[in-house]
């Protein structure tokens, strides 16, 4: 399929999610759902950045208002979501027990991810943030509380476990069965996995190394298109992050008002390891009472650290994100959608979080 490289530029997209060291297979699996949202995934220098098109955001914000403002619509949505949460729980228990992987197991993984994302994506900022514009009805307030404080809290750990522990478990099994390195299998596409099972066709080593170094997956017209060669290099260059070493002040979206001064504690989620290992590592991280938590995004696993935090700063998320909801519950200042807080701040920096005006200032390095 053809693509217009001139349209794949930052001004046509909004930043979505950034994570370290995520392999090609995981991105391919996720983009199979998000292709209908015109997502763009760029992996370079150990960081995966994802973006959603401006046109898609216009549609999703409207769709979110239609779902969450209506008691009838939300009731149907909630019922379906709770059903998938239950199904995900059963899937995780079953898949953990597998000792041998089949092609059918990978299609089961593909199917549960598609089902889960159908509901889970609607908890994200590009569905919910327009709901906070103007006066909110009681129905809308209650529905958003259920969405963010219950449905998202229950489903997000499941989704992360499926995309990490379950995916890596299957990758490890198929690697052993076909005499491959598991890290190489993580650089396969879903179609590559199908060919491996059907005809024992292995991906060329040059392609594996290329994907482990960088990749660009462009979604348009409900298709996922890998961009290669000079065009890939051009897209990576177009979206290359700025050098933030000299920046001493930045802004974000106010999720909960307040003003606090404290030391930054920068923590990044690690999704290139099994979920249980990440949670164990996260809970063992040192954090002093009153430190300001700085992260890409929070999840229920962050709660023990969030309870110590004097404030919260997140790169991503909207007004109904986990960080936003928890900050209001804990009564601490919070900014979300800062985009580059984890690039600008280092652990130990003395900072002022002014969530009355949406500004973070570095007072001392």
QUIFENZI-V887892 format. One record per residue. N is the residue number from 1. PSI is psi as a letter, one per 40 degrees, with the letter a starting at -180 (none if undefined). D_CENTER is the distance of its C-alpha to the mean C-alpha in Angstrom with 1 decimal. Layout:
# QUIFENZI-V887892
N;PSI;D_CENTER
N;PSI;D_CENTER
This chain:
# QUIFENZI-V887892
1;i;27.0
2;i;27.7
3;i;25.3
4;h;26.3
5;d;25.0
6;e;26.2
7;e;23.7
8;g;20.7
9;i;20.7
10;d;18.6
11;e;20.7
12;e;19.7
13;i;15.9
14;i;13.6
15;h;10.8
16;c;7.3
17;i;4.5
18;h;6.5
19;i;7.1
20;i;10.7
21;f;12.8
22;h;10.9
23;i;13.7
24;d;14.8
25;d;15.2
26;d;11.6
27;d;10.7
28;d;13.9
29;d;13.2
30;d;10.0
31;e;11.8
32;d;14.8
33;d;13.4
34;e;11.8
35;d;15.1
36;e;16.6
37;e;14.4
38;f;15.6
39;i;12.3
40;h;13.0
41;h;11.4
42;h;13.3
43;h;13.7
44;i;16.5
45;f;17.9
46;e;15.5
47;h;12.3
48;h;9.9
49;h;9.3
50;i;8.3
51;i;10.6
52;h;12.0
53;i;15.7
54;d;17.8
55;d;19.8
56;d;17.0
57;d;16.0
58;d;19.7
59;d;19.8
60;d;16.7
61;d;18.0
62;d;21.4
63;d;20.2
64;d;18.5
65;d;21.8
66;d;23.8
67;d;22.0
68;e;21.8
69;e;25.1
70;h;27.1
71;d;28.1
72;d;28.9
73;d;25.8
74;d;23.6
75;d;25.8
76;d;25.3
77;d;21.5
78;d;21.5
79;d;23.9
80;d;21.9
81;d;18.6
82;d;20.7
83;d;22.2
84;d;19.0
85;d;18.0
86;d;21.5
87;d;21.2
88;d;18.0
89;d;20.0
90;d;22.9
91;d;21.0
92;d;19.7
93;d;23.2
94;d;24.8
95;d;22.6
96;d;23.0
97;e;26.7
98;h;26.8
99;e;29.0
100;h;29.2
101;h;26.7
102;i;27.8
103;d;26.5
104;d;26.4
105;d;23.9
106;d;21.4
107;d;22.1
108;d;21.6
109;d;18.1
110;d;17.4
111;d;18.9
112;d;17.1
113;d;13.6
114;d;15.1
115;d;16.6
116;d;13.7
117;d;11.4
118;d;14.5
119;d;14.4
120;d;10.9
121;d;9.9
122;e;12.9
123;e;11.6
124;i;9.4
125;d;11.4
126;e;12.5
127;d;14.4
128;d;15.6
129;d;16.6
130;d;19.8
131;e;21.0
132;e;21.6
133;h;24.0
134;a;27.6
135;h;29.1
136;h;27.2
137;i;29.2
138;d;29.3
139;d;27.8
140;d;24.7
141;d;24.4
142;d;24.8
143;d;22.4
144;d;19.6
145;d;20.5
146;d;20.4
147;d;17.1
148;d;15.2
149;e;17.6
150;c;18.3
151;d;16.4
152;d;12.8
153;d;14.1
154;d;15.7
155;d;13.1
156;d;9.9
157;d;11.8
158;d;13.3
159;d;10.4
160;d;9.1
161;d;12.8
162;d;13.4
163;e;10.9
164;c;12.3
165;d;15.7
166;d;16.9
167;d;15.9
168;d;17.4
169;d;20.4
170;d;21.2
171;d;20.8
172;d;23.2
173;d;25.6
174;d;25.8
175;d;26.2
176;d;29.1
177;d;30.6
178;e;30.7
179;f;31.5
180;i;28.3
181;h;26.2
182;d;22.9
183;d;21.0
184;d;22.7
185;d;21.6
186;e;17.9
187;e;18.9
188;i;20.3
189;i;19.2
190;d;19.6
191;d;22.9
192;d;23.9
193;d;23.5
194;d;25.8
195;d;28.3
196;d;28.4
197;d;29.3
198;d;31.7
199;e;33.6
200;f;32.4
201;h;31.3
202;i;29.3
203;h;27.2
204;h;29.2
205;d;28.7
206;d;28.5
207;d;25.5
208;d;23.8
209;d;24.4
210;d;23.3
211;d;19.9
212;d;19.5
213;d;20.4
214;i;18.4
215;i;17.4
216;h;16.6
217;h;15.7
218;h;17.0
219;h;16.7
220;i;19.8
221;f;22.2
222;f;20.1
223;i;20.3
224;h;18.1
225;h;20.2
226;h;20.0
227;h;21.5
228;i;24.0
229;b;26.6
230;d;27.6
231;d;25.3
232;d;22.2
233;d;23.6
234;d;24.2
235;d;20.7
236;d;19.3
237;d;22.1
238;d;21.5
239;e;17.9
240;h;18.9
241;i;18.0
242;i;21.1
243;h;22.8
244;e;22.2
245;d;24.8
246;e;27.4
247;h;25.3
248;e;26.5
249;i;25.0
250;i;22.0
251;i;20.9
252;a;18.1
253;h;18.0
254;h;20.1
255;d;18.6
256;h;21.7
257;i;24.8
258;i;26.7
259;h;27.6
260;i;27.5
261;h;28.3
262;a;27.1
263;h;25.7
264;i;22.1
265;h;20.2
266;h;17.2
267;h;14.8
268;h;11.8
269;i;9.7
270;h;11.2
271;e;9.7
272;e;12.8
273;i;15.0
274;i;15.7
275;d;14.0
276;d;17.4
277;d;18.1
278;d;15.0
279;d;16.0
280;d;19.6
281;d;18.9
282;d;17.0
283;e;19.9
284;e;22.4
285;h;21.2
286;h;23.9
287;h;23.5
288;i;26.5
289;h;27.2
290;e;26.5
291;i;24.1
292;h;21.4
293;h;17.9
294;h;15.8
295;i;12.1
296;d;8.8
297;i;7.8
298;i;10.0
299;i;10.5
300;d;14.0
301;d;14.4
302;e;14.7
303;d;17.6
304;d;20.5
305;d;19.5
306;d;18.8
307;d;22.3
308;e;23.8
309;i;22.1
310;e;24.3
311;i;21.5
312;h;17.7
313;h;15.9
314;h;12.2
315;d;10.9
316;a;8.6
317;i;9.4
318;a;12.6
319;e;15.8
320;f;14.8
321;i;11.6
322;d;12.2
323;d;13.4
324;d;15.6
325;d;17.2
326;d;17.8
327;d;19.3
328;d;21.7
329;d;22.6
330;e;23.3
331;f;25.0
332;i;23.4
333;i;22.6
334;h;19.0
335;h;17.4
336;i;13.9
337;f;12.9
338;e;14.9
339;d;12.7
340;f;14.8
341;d;15.9
342;e;14.9
343;d;16.9
344;d;19.8
345;i;20.3
346;i;21.5
347;h;22.2
348;e;25.6
349;h;25.7
350;h;27.7
351;i;25.9
352;h;26.7
353;h;24.0
354;g;25.7
355;e;23.7
356;d;26.8
357;e;26.5
358;f;22.9
359;i;23.8
360;h;23.2
361;h;26.1
362;h;26.7
363;d;30.1
364;h;30.5
365;none;29.0
